[in-house]
Amino acid sequence: MNATDRLNATFLALADPTRRAILARLALGDAAVNELAEPFDMSQPAISRHLKVLERAGLISVDIDAQRRPRRLAPQPLQEAVDWIERYRRVFEQNYQRLDALLEELKARPAKRKRVKR
């Protein structure tokens, strides 16, 4: 999967509030599917589909621990998304700084007097 596809998969996965909640839970530590499903009012197969999307995006990994298959947060795709967003944040910040400078320049100029018709 190339960088563009990885970024697309990451944003697709993050677009869903259930998947974001699962990632927030995994940020606290590894968890089994039943632990991840607990706070949601949905079936185990529905949770499994969400987990598959997160796995395909590389946002989580699966460990095999005897009978358990705990999920673990994988930070690399999130970091790639943060890096992508950061590039645009810097561009917008530079634009706002230029706008601020222009506004300060305009404030510093003396006001032009209006001509009155006679």
Secondary structure, 3 states (H helix, E strand, C coil): CCHHHHHHHHHHHHCCHHHHHHHHHHCCCCECHHHHHCCCCCCHHHHHHHHHHHHHCCCEEECCECCECCEEECCHHHHHHHHHHHHHHHHHHHHHHHHHHHHHHHHHCCCCCCCCCC
